[in-house]
Amino acid sequence: MLRSKCTEGLPEILKASRDLLAAGDEHMAAATLNPCLPISKDPTFAALVKKIETARTVKVAKAAKEEAAQKKKSGVHIGMSKDDVLASMWGKPRKINRTTTARGTREQWVYDGGYLYFEGDTLTTIQN
């Protein structure tokens, strides 16, 4: 039954998958094709599978880029790492003052709008 659906009904399956892909639903477009993956040898089918995979990859990359941009726009909070602060809207400090004691190294990052204090790699104090 599945074999006949994936051969005789292939044009309808491909159309449904293309429509879902055009609507931006790569997940359902792929799910529509999945039952026929082990059966279909049709080159149009294979091309559509590849197109869906490419669309998924592009969507994931775009989401990651948007997340990184949002993170950069956000402020800072206690517990952030130095890398997170550098990626935030605070960015690179104007100056870094280091204090070394028996308990370790502390840093004061100087910005035009305030100061950030780190113990090790962790933001512990915000002064603005």
C-alpha positions as CSV (number, residue, x, y, z in Angstrom):
1,M,0.0,0.0,0.0
2,L,2.8,2.4,0.9
3,R,4.7,1.6,-2.3
4,S,1.7,2.5,-4.5
5,K,1.0,5.7,-2.5
6,C,4.7,6.7,-3.0
7,T,4.6,5.9,-6.7
8,E,1.1,6.6,-8.0
9,G,0.4,9.3,-5.4
10,L,3.8,10.9,-5.7
11,P,2.6,14.1,-7.6
12,E,0.2,14.9,-4.8
13,I,2.8,14.2,-2.1
14,L,5.3,16.5,-3.9
15,K,2.7,19.2,-4.3
16,A,1.7,19.1,-0.6
17,S,5.3,19.2,0.4
18,R,6.1,22.1,-1.9
19,D,3.1,24.0,-0.6
20,L,4.2,23.5,3.0
21,L,7.7,24.6,2.1
22,A,6.4,27.7,0.4
23,A,4.4,28.5,3.6
24,G,7.7,28.3,5.6
25,D,6.9,25.0,7.3
26,E,10.0,23.0,6.5
27,H,9.3,20.5,9.3
28,M,5.9,19.4,7.9
29,A,7.2,19.5,4.3
30,A,9.9,17.0,5.3
31,A,7.3,14.9,7.3
32,T,5.2,14.7,4.2
33,L,8.0,13.1,2.3
34,N,9.5,10.9,5.1
35,P,7.3,7.8,4.5
36,C,8.5,7.7,0.9
37,L,12.2,8.3,1.6
38,P,13.3,4.6,1.5
39,I,11.1,3.9,-1.6
40,S,11.2,6.8,-4.0
41,K,14.0,7.0,-6.6
42,D,12.4,10.0,-8.4
43,P,14.9,12.8,-9.1
44,T,12.2,15.4,-8.4
45,F,11.6,13.9,-5.0
46,A,15.4,13.9,-4.2
47,A,15.7,17.5,-5.3
48,L,12.8,18.6,-3.1
49,V,14.4,16.8,-0.1
50,K,17.6,18.7,-0.7
51,K,15.7,22.0,-1.0
52,I,13.9,21.3,2.3
53,E,17.3,20.5,4.0
54,T,18.8,23.7,2.6
55,A,15.8,25.8,3.8
56,R,16.1,24.2,7.3
57,T,19.8,25.1,7.4
58,V,19.2,28.6,6.4
59,K,16.4,29.0,9.0
60,V,18.6,27.7,11.8
61,A,21.5,30.0,10.7
62,K,19.2,33.0,10.6
63,A,17.8,32.2,14.0
64,A,21.3,31.9,15.5
65,K,22.3,35.2,13.9
66,E,19.2,36.9,15.3
67,E,19.9,35.5,18.8
68,A,23.5,36.8,18.7
69,A,22.3,40.2,17.6
70,Q,19.7,40.3,20.4
71,K,22.3,39.2,22.9
72,K,24.6,42.0,21.8
73,K,21.8,44.5,22.4
74,S,21.0,43.3,25.8
75,G,22.5,44.7,29.0
76,V,24.7,42.9,31.5
77,H,23.8,41.0,34.7
78,I,25.7,39.5,37.6
79,G,27.1,36.1,36.7
80,M,27.9,36.8,33.1
81,S,31.3,35.7,31.7
82,K,33.7,38.2,30.2
83,D,32.9,36.9,26.7
84,D,29.2,37.5,27.3
85,V,29.9,41.1,28.4
86,L,32.0,41.7,25.4
87,A,29.2,40.4,23.2
88,S,26.6,42.6,25.0
89,M,25.9,46.3,24.2
90,W,28.6,47.2,26.8
91,G,31.2,45.8,24.4
92,K,34.9,46.4,25.0
93,P,35.9,48.5,28.0
94,R,37.8,51.8,27.7
95,K,40.2,50.6,30.3
96,I,40.8,47.5,32.5
97,N,42.3,47.8,36.0
98,R,43.6,44.6,37.6
99,T,44.1,43.9,41.3
100,T,46.0,40.7,42.3
101,T,45.6,39.4,45.8
102,A,46.1,36.1,47.6
103,R,42.5,35.3,46.7
104,G,43.0,35.8,43.0
105,T,42.8,38.5,40.4
106,R,40.0,41.0,40.2
107,E,39.3,43.3,37.3
108,Q,37.5,46.6,37.1
109,W,36.3,47.3,33.5
110,V,35.9,51.0,33.0
111,Y,33.2,52.4,30.6
112,D,32.0,55.9,30.0
113,G,28.7,54.9,31.7
114,G,29.9,52.9,34.6
115,Y,32.1,50.1,35.9
116,L,32.0,46.3,35.8
117,Y,33.9,44.2,38.4
118,F,35.0,40.6,37.7
119,E,36.4,37.9,40.0
120,G,38.1,35.5,37.6
121,D,35.8,35.2,34.6
122,T,32.6,36.1,36.4
123,L,30.9,39.5,36.6
124,T,30.3,40.1,40.3
125,T,29.4,43.9,40.6
126,I,27.8,46.5,38.3
127,Q,28.3,50.2,39.1
128,N,26.7,52.8,37.0
